[in-house]
Amino acid sequence: MRYLRRLAAAAACLGMLSAIPATAETTLRLVAHSDLKVLDPIWTTAFITRNHGYMIYDVLFAKDAKGVVQPQMVDKYEVSPDKLTWTFTLRPGLEWTDGKPVTAEDCVASIRRWAARDALGQQLMGATGELKVLDEKSFRLTLKEPFGLVLDALGKPSSNVPFMMPKRVADTDPNKQIDDYTGSGPFMFKRDEWKPGEKVVYLKNPKYKPRAEPPSMLAGGKVVKVDRVEWLAIPDPATAANALIAGEIDIIEVPPPDLFPMLKAEKNIALYGWNQAGSQIIMRMNHLHPPFDNVKARQAVLYSIAQEDFLRAQVGDPEIYRICNAPLVCGSKYEKTYGDLLIKPDYEKSKALLKEAGYDGKPIVMMHQTDLQSSNQLPAVGKQLLERGGFKVDVQSTDWQTVVSRRARKEAPDKGGWNIFYTTTTTVDADNPAANSFSSGGCDKAWFGWPCDPEIEKLRSSFARETDPEKQKAIALAVSDRIMEQAQYVVLGQYKAFGAYRKDRVDGWLQSPAAVWWNISKK
């Protein structure tokens, strides 16, 4: 019944599309990877909220296609010879959508709020002695000790992104969601047209001043070439694919691979690898409650995992997935692999570890996001493998945004909390210990699951403060070892994200670790 209701809603949505006048030629219509319900990109790391953030906010720095951090809202910056004092000056003419100028005071407040929630931001603030406004357009960051990742932090490309907000908004408690969505980015959020479960609407921001440089990944000129962007909620992938083929929408951000043959067969449809750097799939355990408050139980999970089972079920096409048990990503300079662990299960070893952990057979609560195409097939595989390894598993199915809200709860699983959930991250956010949120062992300040590991925090802090590349690499590999020893989280492999679009109608889609909608024109 639930599926039929969703399908009916999707059909109604398509009916509305066909009734839209043909004059709306500068409206880009797309199906995003998830429905948008949480609007604060600092409060959550959900990619749909990150993508919403890129629509309406801008950033001080951004990474280009070569992985180099470039100024974005910043006009110029100066670094002292000892690299302890950083002075930033904003570009002239930056405005919020309410007409007020963007100030250094806004940026300092925004950095502080972002840093309270983000693992790399926490590292940066830990090394900071003073963050001070100098005048309306300039501010200064003074370090109390060396920190080799200042620009990497301020130019962090994915969740959490240090988006700039007006001071009145950025002063909101980081543990509470904002309710004012004034931005200075390329688009404006049309809140009065936002209908969760149906559509999200953005308009071109007439006050936005793109940089003069050509666009390059997340850097350069964010030139908006359409008047309006609509994210439409069509939860059934086949319905969305048929809408694309019929010309009722322009883009599907992430169609499932099993629809690739159907889409490739259409002469007006093209597949586009917008995230060539790829993503990493993660299983996250809750360290606060039994059984995963015991390292032996977490290690038992590692011995129950067969990565390819997950990848085959979720991604399907071996051409776009990669078996990889390196926590800091295969293909990165900090890659370190661990034999057959996570690749060939040892169920007897898992059962022995569970016995050592004193596991009482109580079912673990595994959350299942039914509507997220990047991870909705994982729980069924996880349940099967973990039960072979001696666990009992209770899979609880909801939509992704409910999972996003529930994963922030620290209550016991039988009180509304959880034991396991699944997520994905871009490889550019997982390939070093300081930026990798999953590696944090900062207890209450750690990412959902809240590992408490002073040893890994010491290593991560040393990594961020080390300036010698070889010493930094040695520390990163030690972090990788610690992640595996403590079973901090479970790596389930890597894959590349492909979208589908109407090539007879759409042009200019940029490659990026996040799907962005500037630079796209309608033919």
N, C-alpha and C positions, 0 to 999 in steps of 0.2 A: 504493500500500500504506500509506504513512504517513497519508494522508487517511482510509482505511478504518479504520485502528487508532484514530485520533482519534474517528471517528464511533462506533465500537464503544464506546469509553470514555465518550463522551457518553451513549449509550443506556443503558449500565450505570448511569451517574450518575442518569439519569431513573428507572430501575427502583428504585434505592435511595430516591429521593424518594417514590415512590408507596407504599413500604413504611413510611414514617414515620408514627407514630400521629397521629390527628387532634387529640390533646391539645396538640401543639406549636403553639398558636395565637399565641404571642408570638415566634415565630421569623421573622425577615425573611430571605427567600432571594432572592439576586440574582446575576446574571452581571455581573461587573466587566469592564472594558475589556481586561484582561490577566491572566494568571496571576501570582501573587505568588511570587517566589523570593528577592529581596533584601529584607532586613528593616530595614536601617539607612537612615533617610530623610536623614541627613546625608551618607552615603557616595555616594549616587546621586541624580540629579534625576528619575528615572523616576516618572511620575505615579502608577503603581500603588503604589509605595513611599511616595510623599507621602500618598496616600489612607490607607494603612495607618498612617502617622504621625498623621494627624488622628483616627483611631480611638482610639489608646492614649495619645497625649501631648496636652498642652495648651500654650498659648503665652502669652507675657506680654501681647501686644497682638494685636488682630485687626481687619480692615476690615469695616465694615458695608455695607449695600446702597447707601449714598450715597457709598461710597469713603472714608469718614472712619475713621481709625485710633482704635479704642476700647480701653480697658483690658480685659484678660481675666483672667489670673492676678494682675495688678497691682491693688491696691486704690486706691492714690493715687500720684501722682508730683509732684515739684516741679522747676522749672527756674529757674536763676539769671537775673537781668536780662540778663546778657550771653550767655545761652543756651549757656554752656560747661560748666555743672555740672548734671547730671540725677540726682535722687535718687528711687529707686523703692522702694515698700513693697508686699509681697505681701499678698493677701487672707488673712484668718485661716482656719484650719481646713483648709488644703490638705494632702492626704496622697498619698503614693505607694501603689501597690497592696500593697506589703509592710507597710503600716501606719506607716511612718516619715513624719515631717512633711517637707513641701517647704520647703527653706531657701534663703536668698540665696546661700549657697555653691554649691548645686546650680545655680542660675540663672547665676551668673557662669561656672562651668565649662562650662555648656551654650552660652552665648553665644560663648565662646572657641572651642569645637569647631566650631560652626556657621560662625563667621566665617572659619575657616581654609579652608573649602571653597566659600563663597558669594561671588560677585562684589561684591554690595552689602555683605556683612559684612566683606570685605577693605577696602573703602573706609572703613567705619565704624571699624575697628580702626586704620587708617592715620591717622585724625584723632584717635584716643584717646590721651590721656596716661596715664590710670589708670582701671582698672575694679576697684573695691574693695568688699569685703564690710564693711558697717557693723555689723550685728548679725544675729540669726537670720533676720529678715524683711526687712531693708533692704540695699540696695547702691547704690553711687554710680558714675556714669560721668562722668569729667572729660575734656573735650576739650582738646587742645592748640591747636586752631584751629577756626574755625567749620565746622559741618557741618549742613546744612539738612535732613537726611533721617534723623534719629535714630529717630523713631517709625515712619517708612516702613520702615526696616531691621528694627526689632524686631517690626513688624507685617506683615512680608512674607508675602503670602498663598499663594504657590506656590513651586515648587522653586527653591532650597532654602528650606524653612521653618525658622525658628529654634525648633524644638521643645525643650521643657525636659525634661531627664533627670536622674536622680540623679547626684551628683558622681562616684561610683565608675564610672558608665557613661560620663559625659561626659569623664572623664579618658582614655578610650581614644584612641589615636593617630587623628587624623582620616583618615589614609590606610589605616586598618584598620577592618573592620566590627565592630560591637558584637555581643555574644552574650548580653546581658542586656536583656530587654524590659520592665522595670518602668517603668510610666508613671503619670501622674496624670490621664489623660484620661477621656472619658465611657465608654470600653469597655476591656475587658481582652483581651489576646491569649491564646487557648487553644492554647498551643504544642503540647500533646500531641495535639491533633486536626488540626493543620496537615498537610496532605498535598499537596505541590506537584503541580500537574497535576490535582488533584481538588477540594480545598476549603480554605478558610481560615475559622476560626471565631472570633468575638468574643462575649464576654459583657458584659452591663451591669455597670459598675463601681459597686458599692454605696457606695464611699468618695468618689465624685465629688460635688463641690458646685457645681451650676450657678449662674451669676450670676442675679440677680433680674430683669434686663431681658429683654424678649422677644427671641427670636432674630432676627438680621438678618444675612444672609449668613454670614460666619464669626465674627461677634461676638454678644454677648448670651448668653442662657441656652442651654446645650447640654443640653437635657432629653432623656433617653433613654426612649423609650416602648415598647420591646420588650425582651425578656429576652436575646435571642440574635440575632446576625446571621451568616449564612453566605454567603461568596462562593464560588460554584460555578464550576468551570472547564468550560465547554461551548464548545469552540473553533469549532464550526461554527455560524455565525450563524442559519441556517435552523432548526437543531435547537433553539437557544436560543429563537427566536421561537415555535416550536411548543410548547415547554415553557411559555412565558408564556401563550399562548392556552389551553392545557390547564389552567392554574392550578397547575402544579407549581412555578413560581417566581413572585416578586412583581414584580421589576424587571429590566430590562436597562439597564445604564448607558449604553451607546452602540451601539445597533443600526445597521447600515449603512443609508444612505438608500434603497437599492434594496428594502429590506423595509418601508419606510414604508407603501406602499399596502396591503400585506397586513395590517399592524398597525392601520391606520386603519379597515379594514373590520370590525374586531371591536368590538362594542358595549361590551365590558368593558375595552378597552385604550385608553389615552390616551398621546399623545406629549407630552413635557415639555421645554421649552428651559431646562434647569437652568443652562447657561452662556451667558446672553444677551450677555455682554461678548465672547464668542467666543475663538477660538484662532488662532494663526498657525502655518503650516506652514513648516518650515526644512529646507534641505539643508545639511549641514555637511561641510566639506572638512578634511582633515588637513594642517596647515601644516608638519608636521615632515619629510615625505618627498616625493620627486618623484612626480608633476609639480607638486603644489600647494604646494611650498616656493617656487615661482616665481609672483610676482603675475600675470604674463602668462597663465599657465595657469589661474589662478583667474578672471581676467577673461574668459577664453575660455568658461568655464562660463556666465557671465552672459549672453553673447551667444547661447548655445544654448538658452535657456530660454523656454518658452511656458507661463506660469502656468495658463492655462485648461485645457490638456491635463492637468495634474496634478489640478486641482480637479474637472474633469469625471470623471476616473477614480476619484478617492478619495471625493469628497463627493457628486457626482452632481447634486444639486438646485441649480439656480442661485438659488433663493429663499434658500438658507442659506449660499452661499459668495460671496466678494467678491474680485475681482482687485485686487491692491494691491501695489505695489513699494516702499512706504515701510518702511524697516527698523524704525522706531519706531512703527509701526502706523497704519493709516488710521483716522481718527476720534479720534485723540489730539491733544493740544495741540502735540505735536512731530512731527506728520505732515509729511513732505516726500516728494514723488514724483519719479520720474526718467524722464519721457517714456515711450518704448516699451521701455525696457530691462526684460528679464524678461517682456515681454508679447508682442512680435513678434520672433522670433529673427532673427539675422543670421549664418547659418552660415559665410559666406565670411569675415566678420570674426573669428569664432571660430577658423577654420583658420589665418588669418594670425597671430593672437596665439599659437597653439600653435607655429607655425614660429619665431616670435621667442623663445618660451620654450625651444626646443630639445627639444620633446617627441619621444621616441624611439619612440612607438607601443606601448609596453608597456601591457598592459591595466590599468586602474585597478580596484581592488577596491571594489565597491559592496555594502554589507551590506543584506540584505532581511529584515525581520521579518515572518514569514508570519502570525503570530497576532494582530497589533495592528491593530484595525479603523480606527484613526485614520491609519494610514500604510502599510498593507500593499500598497496598489496603486501606490505612488509609484515604486519602483525600476524597474518595467517601462517606465514613461513616461520616467524619467530616462535609462535605457540607450538608448532609441530616440533621444531628442533629442541627447544628448551624442555619440552615434555619428554623427549627421548633422553635428555640429559638428567632427568630426575625431578624437574620442577612440575608443579601444577600451575596452570595459567588460566586466568579469567580475562578474556578479551572484552573490553567495553567500548562500544562503537558510538561515536558522535561526529559532528562536523569538526573541521580543523580549528575554527575560531573558539569552539568550546574547549578543545584540547589546549589551545594557547592560554585560555583563562585558567583552566584546571591545573596546568603544569606549574603555575606560580603559587599554588597552595601547598603549604608545608604540613598540613594535617595528615594523619595516618590514612592509608588507602581505604580503610573501611569507614572513614569519616569525610570522604570527599577528596582524598589525596590520590596518590598513584605510586606504582613501582617502576614502570617502564613506559617510555614513549619513543617515537622515531622522528627524526628530522633530517634535513639536508643542509649543508653549508657550501658556499663557494670555496674552491680550493685556495683562492687568494686570501681567504680569511682563516684558513686552517694550516697554512704552510710555515708558520713560525710560532714559537711558544708564547710570545707576548700578545699577539693578535688572536690566537686560538682560544676562544672563550671556554671551550669544553675542557681545556687543560688546567683551568684555574682551580686551585685548592683553597680558595679564600673563605671557606665556611659560609657564613651568611652573605658574603659579597660575591661568592661564586655563582656561576650560571645555574639554572634550574637543575636540581639534583644535589646541589650544595655539598660537594666534596670538601673535606676539611683535612688538608695535607700541608703542614708547614714546610716540609722538605721540598715539595714541588714549587711552592711559592718562593722559596729561597732561590731555587734554580731559575725560575722565570724572571725574578727580579735581577739576578746576575746577568741573564741574557740581555735584558733591556739596557743594562748599564755598561755592558762590555762593548768596546769599540774595535777590538781586534777581530777580524773575520774568522780566523782559525779557532781562536778561543771561544768565540760566539757559537761556532758550529759544534764544538765539543760539548758545550752546555746544552745546546738544542738536542743533541743525541742522548744526553743524560735525561732530559725531560721526556723524550720519547720512551726510554727505558722505564722511567717512573710511571708513565701513563699505563704501560702494559703490566708492570708489576702490581700496581694497585687496582688494575682494571677500572681506571677512571671513567672510561666510556668504551664503547665497542664500535670499531670501524667496520662498515659493511661493504666497502668498495667505492669506486668512483665511476662517474658517467658524464657524458657531454649532453647539454640541453639543446634541443632543437625546437624551433617554432615553425608554424606554417602560415603562409600569407598569400594574398591574391597578387601575383606578380604583374597582372594586367592593370592593377589599380594602385599599388603601394610601392614606394621607393624610398631608400635611405635608412633602412633599419641598421643601427650600429651594433657591432660586436661589443659585448660588455658582460661582466659578471652579474649584472642586474639588467633586467629588461627595461630599457628606457625608450620613451616615445617622442623625444624631440628629434629633429632632423628628418623626420618622416614626412613625405609629401604624398598627396593623393593625385593620381594621374587623371 
